[in-house]
Amino acid sequence: QSAKSNDVTYGDWVLTVNASPSNIEASGGTANITANLSRTYSNSDGTPGGTEYSNVSLTTNVGTLDSATVSGNNGTTTLRVSANDSTSSRGITVTAKGQGLTKTVSLTQLGVAVNYKYYAVTTDVYQVKAGYW
């Protein structure tokens, strides 16, 4: 919510979080997580005053983050994910929190590819005749 302090009017906090890339190979890998938590403010005469930033706390349900807190001014950290041994892909969620706001970004880690090998089996049929010669 907007607030007024010392003749400065503050706008609402805005939180964003992004991941690049949003798909991670089954063998494991990394993604850059970028978060921004900011609000603008105006001077008492109504002229733009600037932008204020706040730190963002990050958590993930899969893998590890190099840093659990980043600067709100497009702070970036790395998500590191180990191999997914399942043939099913799995969802990864990174949650960003700050100034009472929560946002998530979703990533997908691919499953292990299944390689099928096909074998052809043939049989030869032999006839056996019984009788007198």
Phi, psi and chi 1 to 4 in degrees:
 res  aa     phi    psi   chi1   chi2   chi3   chi4
   1 GLN       -  150.9  -66.3  169.6  -37.1      -
   2 SER   -67.3  144.2  -63.1      -      -      -
   3 ALA  -136.6  154.5      -      -      -      -
   4 LYS  -121.2  124.6 -166.6  169.1 -173.4  175.6
   5 SER  -143.9  127.6  174.3      -      -      -
   6 ASN    51.3   45.8  -62.4  -32.9      -      -
   7 ASP    62.1   19.9  -64.2  -33.1      -      -
   8 VAL  -114.7  133.4  174.7      -      -      -
   9 THR  -104.6  124.0  -57.6      -      -      -
  10 TYR   -99.5  140.9  -68.7   91.5      -      -
  11 GLY   -85.0 -179.3      -      -      -      -
  12 ASP   -72.9  149.3  -65.3  -22.3      -      -
  13 TRP   -69.1  141.4  -74.6  103.7      -      -
  14 VAL  -127.4  125.4  177.0      -      -      -
  15 LEU  -115.0  130.6  174.0   61.5      -      -
  16 THR  -131.3  151.1   60.0      -      -      -
  17 VAL  -145.0  137.4   60.2      -      -      -
  18 ASN  -137.7  155.9  -63.6  -64.2      -      -
  19 ALA  -129.0  140.0      -      -      -      -
  20 SER  -145.3  120.1  179.2      -      -      -
  21 PRO   -77.6  171.1   31.1  -35.5      -      -
  22 SER   -97.2   -4.2   60.2      -      -      -
  23 ASN  -121.8  135.7  -70.6  -46.2      -      -
  24 ILE  -119.7  138.4  -63.2  175.4      -      -
  25 GLU   -63.4  156.3  -65.7  -64.6  -36.2      -
  26 ALA   -60.4  -31.8      -      -      -      -
  27 SER   -70.8   -8.3   59.9      -      -      -
  28 GLY   104.7  170.2      -      -      -      -
  29 GLY   165.3 -161.2      -      -      -      -
  30 THR  -132.5  160.6   61.5      -      -      -
  31 ALA  -142.8  143.4      -      -      -      -
  32 ASN   -84.5  127.9  -69.6  -39.6      -      -
  33 ILE  -109.0  122.5  -52.3  -61.2      -      -
  34 THR  -119.2  131.3  -56.8      -      -      -
  35 ALA  -127.6  147.0      -      -      -      -
  36 ASN  -136.9  128.2 -171.3   66.6      -      -
  37 LEU  -132.8  108.8  179.0   56.1      -      -
  38 SER  -147.2  164.3   62.8      -      -      -
  39 ARG  -149.1  149.6   66.5  179.1  178.0  178.7
  40 THR   -94.1  161.1   57.8      -      -      -
  41 TYR  -141.2  153.9   60.8   91.3      -      -
  42 SER  -118.8  147.8  -59.7      -      -      -
  43 ASN   -73.4  168.6  -62.5  -43.2      -      -
  44 SER   -60.5  -26.3   58.7      -      -      -
  45 ASP   -86.9    4.4   62.2    0.7      -      -
  46 GLY    90.1   -6.5      -      -      -      -
  47 THR   -75.7  150.0   59.1      -      -      -
  48 PRO   -59.6  133.7  -21.5   31.4      -      -
  49 GLY   -98.0  -32.9      -      -      -      -
  50 GLY   143.8 -159.0      -      -      -      -
  51 THR  -128.0  136.5  -56.9      -      -      -
  52 GLU  -109.4  141.3  178.7 -179.6   17.3      -
  53 TYR  -119.4  154.9  -61.7   95.1      -      -
  54 SER  -137.0  151.0 -176.8      -      -      -
  55 ASN   -65.8  154.8  -72.6  -18.4      -      -
  56 VAL  -121.6  132.4  178.9      -      -      -
  57 SER   -94.4  136.6  -63.1      -      -      -
  58 LEU  -123.1  141.2  -60.8  168.2      -      -
  59 THR  -137.2  159.6   57.2      -      -      -
  60 THR  -140.7  152.3 -176.8      -      -      -
  61 ASN   -90.9  -13.4   66.5  -32.0      -      -
  62 VAL  -140.4  135.9  175.6      -      -      -
  63 GLY    83.5 -167.5      -      -      -      -
  64 THR  -133.4  153.0   58.5      -      -      -
  65 LEU  -106.0  137.8  -65.9  160.0      -      -
  66 ASP   -61.5  -32.0  -76.8   -3.3      -      -
  67 SER  -140.8  135.5  177.4      -      -      -
  68 ALA   -88.1  -10.3      -      -      -      -
  69 THR  -133.9  133.0  -57.1      -      -      -
  70 VAL  -128.8  158.6  -63.8      -      -      -
  71 SER   -62.5  142.6  161.9      -      -      -
  72 GLY   -72.9   -5.0      -      -      -      -
  73 ASN   -96.2   72.5 -174.1    8.4      -      -
  74 ASN    55.0   43.9  -70.1  -43.5      -      -
  75 GLY   -66.5  141.2      -      -      -      -
  76 THR  -126.8  140.9  -59.5      -      -      -
  77 THR  -137.9  172.4 -170.2      -      -      -
  78 THR  -111.2  132.7  -58.7      -      -      -
  79 LEU   -95.4  127.5  170.0   67.2      -      -
  80 ARG  -115.3  125.3  -61.9 -179.1 -171.8  -77.5
  81 VAL  -123.3  131.0  179.1      -      -      -
  82 SER   -80.4  178.0   60.4      -      -      -
  83 ALA   -61.9  145.6      -      -      -      -
  84 ASN  -102.5  108.4  178.7    6.1      -      -
  85 ASP   -82.9   -5.7  -64.0  -31.8      -      -
  86 SER   -82.7  155.4  170.6      -      -      -
  87 THR   -80.1   -9.5   56.2      -      -      -
  88 SER   -94.6  142.7  -60.9      -      -      -
  89 SER   -71.4  160.2   61.0      -      -      -
  90 ARG  -130.9  148.0   64.3  178.6  169.0 -178.3
  91 GLY   -87.6  140.1      -      -      -      -
  92 ILE  -121.5  132.8  -58.2  169.9      -      -
  93 THR  -121.8  129.3  -58.0      -      -      -
  94 VAL  -109.8  125.9  175.9      -      -      -
  95 THR  -107.8  130.5  -57.5      -      -      -
  96 ALA  -111.4  136.2      -      -      -      -
  97 LYS  -136.9  143.7  -66.8 -176.8  178.9 -177.9
  98 GLY   177.5  144.5      -      -      -      -
  99 GLN    51.6   36.6  -64.0  -64.6  -26.0      -
 100 GLY    79.7    4.1      -      -      -      -
 101 LEU  -106.4  151.3  -58.8  173.7      -      -
 102 THR  -136.9  132.8  -58.7      -      -      -
 103 LYS  -137.6  152.6  -68.7  -84.5 -177.4  157.3
 104 THR  -126.9  156.8   60.4      -      -      -
 105 VAL  -130.4  139.1   62.0      -      -      -
 106 SER  -107.8  139.6  -63.0      -      -      -
 107 LEU  -127.1  164.6  -59.6   90.2      -      -
 108 THR  -128.5  132.5  -59.9      -      -      -
 109 GLN  -106.1  126.1 -176.6  176.4   19.4      -
 110 LEU   -66.6  155.4  -55.9  175.9      -      -
 111 GLY   -87.3  165.9      -      -      -      -
 112 VAL   -66.8  134.3  175.0      -      -      -
 113 ALA   -71.1  140.9      -      -      -      -
 114 VAL   -99.2  124.4  178.0      -      -      -
 115 ASN  -102.8  117.1  -66.6  -40.5      -      -
 116 TYR   -96.5  137.5  -68.0  100.4      -      -
 117 LYS  -114.8  132.1  -67.5 -174.5  178.7 -178.0
 118 TYR  -107.2  135.1  -63.8   95.5      -      -
 119 TYR  -120.2  137.7  -63.7   95.2      -      -
 120 ALA   -98.3  129.5      -      -      -      -
 121 VAL  -114.9  126.6  176.8      -      -      -
 122 THR  -122.8  150.8   60.1      -      -      -
 123 THR  -127.4  142.4   58.5      -      -      -
 124 ASP   -99.2  136.3  -69.8  -29.6      -      -
 125 VAL  -101.5  125.5  177.5      -      -      -
 126 TYR  -107.6  138.6  -63.9   96.0      -      -
 127 GLN   -98.9  135.4  -69.8 -176.5  -17.0      -
 128 VAL  -113.6  126.2  176.8      -      -      -
 129 LYS  -108.4  134.8  -64.8 -175.9  179.9 -179.6
 130 ALA  -110.1  146.5      -      -      -      -
 131 GLY   160.1 -170.8      -      -      -      -
 132 TYR  -103.7  145.3  -65.1  100.2      -      -
 133 TRP  -112.8      -  -76.5 -105.3      -      -
